[in-house]
């Protein structure tokens, strides 16, 4: 019989915080200025935000946020599938960010880069790290509704008196399976003892 590894609620909390942090970084990267493009003489410079140069960043941020609920609500192979998809998303985010950061809008000489793309790189890195962590450590992550698992999946010690009352409430005889309780009474079922 294989032993189920101990579940660590802190690990799932760290996963949720990591995904929320990744979403915040990607959202912040989409809202900040990536390039400042010098205008013609006498006109102010124009700014290009992350959403301008990589419109998919906002969608990736929302996807990372939705992944919090997806990883909490799933377990086992399904949770691993979600984590594998997030690894793929993290890789795609990295490619999109690098391409957008290396390809400034307008004339290359007129565009000044900012450090904002680093937020998106950090968001993609956190998303990748969390996803790989879930893939490798899924058996140790707690599962939603584990206390309601099928009978036999988890043995819980219960007070015998409480168990008897619960059996009565359910309409069953708690003494039906107790050894020595069937037919031992000479008066049960019309039987009479020897004599």
C-alpha positions in Angstrom: 0.0 0.0 0.0 1.5 3.3 -1.0 1.7 6.0 1.6 0.0 9.3 0.7 2.5 12.2 1.4 1.5 14.7 4.1 -0.4 17.6 2.6 1.0 21.1 3.3 -1.6 23.9 3.3 1.2 26.5 3.3 2.4 25.2 -0.1 -1.1 25.8 -1.6 -1.1 29.2 0.0 2.3 30.0 -1.5 1.0 28.8 -5.0 -2.0 31.1 -4.7 0.2 34.1 -3.6 2.6 33.4 -6.4 -0.1 33.3 -9.0 -1.7 36.5 -7.7 1.8 38.1 -7.7 2.4 37.0 -11.3 -1.0 38.5 -12.2 -0.1 41.8 -10.5 3.3 42.0 -12.2 1.8 41.3 -15.6 -1.0 43.8 -15.1 1.4 46.4 -13.9 3.6 45.8 -16.9 0.7 46.3 -19.2 -0.2 49.7 -17.6 3.3 51.2 -17.4 5.3 53.0 -20.1 7.7 50.8 -22.0 8.9 53.3 -24.6 9.0 57.0 -24.8 9.0 58.1 -28.5 10.4 61.6 -29.3 8.0 63.6 -31.4 8.7 66.1 -34.1 10.3 69.4 -32.9 7.8 71.4 -30.9 5.7 68.4 -30.0 5.8 66.4 -26.8 7.0 62.8 -26.7 4.5 60.0 -26.8 4.4 57.0 -24.5 3.8 53.4 -25.4 2.5 51.3 -22.6 2.8 47.5 -22.3 -0.8 47.2 -23.4 0.2 49.2 -26.5 3.1 47.0 -27.5 1.9 43.7 -26.1 -1.9 43.8 -25.9 -2.1 40.2 -24.7 -0.4 41.1 -21.3 -3.7 42.0 -19.8 -5.3 38.7 -20.8 -2.3 36.8 -19.4 -2.7 38.7 -16.1 -6.4 37.7 -15.9 -5.5 34.1 -16.8 -2.9 34.0 -14.0 -5.5 35.3 -11.6 -8.1 32.7 -12.8 -5.5 30.0 -12.3 -5.7 30.6 -8.5 -9.3 29.3 -8.5 -8.5 26.5 -11.0 -5.6 25.1 -8.9 -7.6 25.3 -5.7 -10.6 23.6 -7.2 -8.8 20.8 -8.9 -6.7 17.9 -7.7 -4.6 15.0 -9.0 -4.1 14.6 -12.7 -6.5 17.5 -13.5 -4.5 19.9 -11.4 -1.3 18.7 -13.2 -2.9 19.4 -16.5 -3.8 22.9 -15.4 -0.2 23.4 -14.2 1.2 22.1 -17.5 -1.0 24.6 -19.4 0.3 27.4 -17.1 3.9 26.4 -17.9 3.0 26.8 -21.6 1.4 30.2 -20.9 4.4 31.3 -18.9 6.7 30.4 -21.8 4.4 32.2 -24.3 4.4 35.3 -22.0 8.2 35.3 -22.0 8.4 35.1 -25.8 5.8 37.9 -26.2 7.6 40.2 -23.8 11.0 39.7 -25.3 9.7 40.3 -28.8 7.8 43.4 -27.7 10.8 44.8 -25.8 13.2 44.3 -28.7 10.9 45.8 -31.2 10.2 49.4 -30.2 7.4 51.2 -32.0 8.3 54.0 -34.5 11.9 54.7 -35.5 14.3 52.7 -33.3 16.5 55.7 -32.7 13.6 57.9 -31.5 12.4 55.4 -28.9 13.7 55.4 -25.3 13.3 52.2 -23.4 12.2 52.1 -19.8 12.6 49.3 -17.2 8.9 48.4 -17.3 9.4 45.2 -19.5 11.3 43.8 -16.5 7.9 43.6 -14.7 6.5 41.4 -17.4 9.6 39.2 -17.4 9.3 38.9 -13.6 5.6 38.0 -13.9 6.4 35.3 -16.5 9.2 33.9 -14.4 6.9 33.7 -11.3 4.2 32.1 -13.4 6.7 29.5 -14.7 8.1 28.8 -11.2 4.7 28.3 -9.6 3.5 26.1 -12.4 6.6 23.8 -12.2 6.3 23.7 -8.4 2.7 22.5 -8.8 3.7 19.9 -11.3 6.4 18.5 -9.1 4.7 18.8 -5.7 1.0 18.2 -6.5 0.6 15.2 -4.2 1.6 17.4 -1.2 -0.9 20.1 -2.0 -4.2 20.0 -0.1 -7.4 19.2 -1.9 -10.6 21.1 -1.7 -13.2 19.0 0.0 -10.8 16.4 1.2 -12.8 16.0 4.4 -15.7 14.8 2.3 -13.7 12.1 0.6 -15.3 8.7 -0.1 -15.5 6.3 2.9 -12.3 4.3 3.4 -10.2 7.1 1.8 -9.5 8.5 5.2 -10.2 6.8 8.5 -11.4 9.1 11.3 -11.4 8.2 14.9 -14.9 8.8 16.3 -16.4 8.6 19.8 -18.4 5.3 20.0 -21.3 6.9 21.7 -21.5 9.6 19.0 -21.3 6.9 16.3 -24.2 5.1 17.9 -26.3 8.2 18.0 -25.5 9.0 14.4 -26.5 5.5 13.4 -29.8 5.9 15.2 -30.4 9.2 13.5 -29.7 7.5 10.1 -32.3 4.8 11.0 -29.9 1.9 11.5 -29.5 -0.3 14.5 -26.0 0.4 15.9 -25.9 -2.9 17.7 -26.7 -5.0 14.6 -23.0 -5.7 13.9 -21.9 -6.1 17.5 -20.8 -9.7 18.2 -23.1 -11.5 20.7 -26.1 -9.2 19.9 -27.9 -11.5 17.5 -30.1 -14.2 18.9 -28.4 -14.4 22.2 -31.5 -13.2 24.1 -33.7 -16.3 24.5 -36.8 -14.2 24.2 -35.9 -12.6 20.8 -37.9 -13.9 17.9 -40.1 -16.1 20.0 -37.3 -18.5 20.9 -37.3 -20.0 24.4 -34.3 -21.4 26.2 -33.9 -25.0 27.1 -35.8 -26.2 30.1 
